[in-house]
Amino acid sequence: MLQSVTNKGMASYQLLGDIVNSRAVDDRSRLHRDVVGALGAVNAEVSGIDGLDVTVGDEFQGRYRTLGAALDAALRIRLHLLPPVDVRIGIGYGAVENLDDTGRLQDGPGWWAAREAIEGVESSARRAGLRSLRTAYRGAAEPATEASVNAALVCQDQVIGSMPERPVRILHRLLLGDTQAAIAADEGVSPSAVSQQVRAHGIGAILHAHDLLKGMS
C-alpha cells in the first residue's frame, strides 16, 4: 500500500494502473514478482510523494508532485514490463485526503480523477482505432492542457503499440540513458543497425515528446 503522506487535502498527481488481460496469465506469482520489480525500479528512477506499490489484485498506484513526473513514471512502468506484460495507467490531478492517521487510506478528487482516467483508457481501447491506447490524464484545471496531454499520449501509445520487441527494448535502454553502442553490443547487432531501428520506428520522436511531457509542472 501507499507510504505515509503529509499535507492533508493537498493537490497532487495520482497514478493508478492495472494489468491488461491479467486473467489470461497462467503464472500469477511470476506476474506479481515482475510487476513489483518494475515498480521498484521506477521508484528508483522517478521521485514521488508516495512510491509506486501494488495495492489490491492487479492494481498499483503512486503519487507525484508534478504531471511530468507522473507521465515519466507511467512510460517507464510500461517499458520495464513490455513484453509480455502490458498495463493501463490513469493519471488524475486533484486534492487527496488521508482518511486515517497512517496516511495509507486515502480518498478525494485526485483519486477519482485517476480512476476516471483508467476507466476511460479501458473503454477507448475497445475502439478499433485506439486499441493501443494505454495512458490517459484527467483533472487538469485547464481543459486545453488535458486535451493536449491526452493527444500526445494517444500518439505515444500508438507508436509503442506498433513496435516489435527489439525496438521496444531499444527505446527503454535509451530512456535509461544507455548509448547506442552499448545497446548494439547487448543486442548482437551493429551500432548502425540500432540507429536504423531508432529512425524506422519513431523512437527518437517518442523520446523527444517524452522529454517535453516530463518537463510539465
Residue pairs with C-beta under 8 A, 6 or more apart in sequence:
1 53
1 55
1 104
2 50
2 51
2 53
2 55
2 61
2 62
2 63
2 103
2 104
2 106
3 50
3 51
3 53
3 103
3 104
4 102
4 103
4 104
5 49
5 50
5 63
5 96
5 98
5 103
5 106
6 103
8 97
8 98
9 95
9 96
9 97
9 108
10 95
10 96
11 93
11 94
11 95
11 96
11 110
12 49
12 63
12 64
12 65
12 93
12 96
12 110
13 63
13 64
13 65
13 66
13 67
13 69
13 70
13 91
13 92
13 93
13 110
14 61
14 62
14 63
14 64
14 70
14 91
14 92
14 93
14 94
14 96
14 110
14 111
14 113
14 114
15 52
15 61
15 62
15 63
15 64
15 70
15 73
15 74
15 89
15 90
15 91
15 114
16 59
16 60
16 61
16 89
16 90
16 91
16 92
16 111
16 114
16 115
16 117
16 118
17 59
17 60
17 61
17 74
17 77
17 87
17 88
17 89
17 90
17 118
18 57
18 58
18 59
18 60
18 87
18 88
18 118
19 25
19 31
19 35
19 58
19 85
19 86
19 87
19 88
20 85
20 86
20 87
20 88
20 134
21 86
22 31
22 58
25 31
25 85
31 85
32 54
34 81
34 85
35 54
35 60
35 81
35 85
36 54
37 80
38 77
38 80
38 81
39 51
39 52
39 53
39 54
39 60
39 62
39 77
40 52
41 76
41 80
42 52
42 73
42 76
42 77
42 80
43 51
43 52
43 62
45 73
45 76
45 176
46 64
46 69
46 72
46 73
46 76
47 69
48 62
48 63
48 64
48 65
48 69
48 73
49 62
49 63
49 64
49 65
50 61
50 62
50 63
51 62
52 60
52 61
52 62
52 73
52 77
53 60
53 61
53 62
54 60
55 61
61 114
62 73
63 96
63 110
64 70
64 73
66 216
66 217
67 91
67 93
67 137
67 149
67 216
67 217
68 213
68 214
68 215
68 216
68 217
69 214
70 91
71 91
71 135
71 137
71 149
71 153
71 210
71 213
71 214
71 216
72 210
72 213
72 214
74 89
74 91
74 135
75 135
75 156
75 175
75 210
76 175
77 87
77 89
78 86
78 87
78 89
78 134
78 135
78 160
79 168
79 171
79 172
79 175
80 172
81 87
82 160
82 168
82 172
83 165
83 168
86 134
87 134
88 118
88 121
88 122
88 125
88 134
88 135
89 118
89 121
89 134
89 135
89 136
90 113
90 114
90 115
90 116
90 117
90 118
90 119
90 120
90 121
90 135
90 136
90 137
90 138
91 114
91 117
91 135
91 136
91 137
91 138
92 109
92 110
92 111
92 112
92 113
92 114
92 115
92 116
92 117
92 137
92 138
92 139
93 110
93 113
93 137
93 138
93 139
93 140
93 141
94 108
94 109
94 110
94 111
94 112
94 113
94 139
95 108
95 109
95 110
96 106
96 107
96 108
96 109
96 110
96 111
97 106
97 107
97 108
98 105
98 106
99 105
99 106
99 107
109 139
110 139
113 138
113 139
114 138
114 139
116 138
117 136
117 137
117 138
117 139
118 136
120 136
120 138
121 133
121 134
121 135
121 136
124 130
124 133
124 136
125 131
125 132
125 133
125 134
130 154
131 161
132 157
132 158
132 160
132 161
132 162
133 153
133 154
133 157
133 158
134 157
134 160
134 161
135 153
135 156
135 157
136 150
136 153
137 146
137 149
137 150
137 153
138 146
139 146
140 146
140 149
149 213
149 216
152 209
152 212
152 213
155 209
156 206
156 209
156 210
159 201
159 202
159 205
159 206
160 168
160 171
160 206
162 201
163 171
163 201
164 201
166 187
166 197
167 197
167 200
167 201
167 203
169 183
169 187
170 183
170 187
170 194
170 197
170 198
170 203
171 201
171 203
171 206
171 207
173 182
173 183
173 186
174 180
174 183
174 198
174 203
174 207
175 207
175 210
180 191
180 194
180 195
180 198
181 191
183 194
184 190
184 191
184 193
184 194
187 193
187 194
197 203
198 204
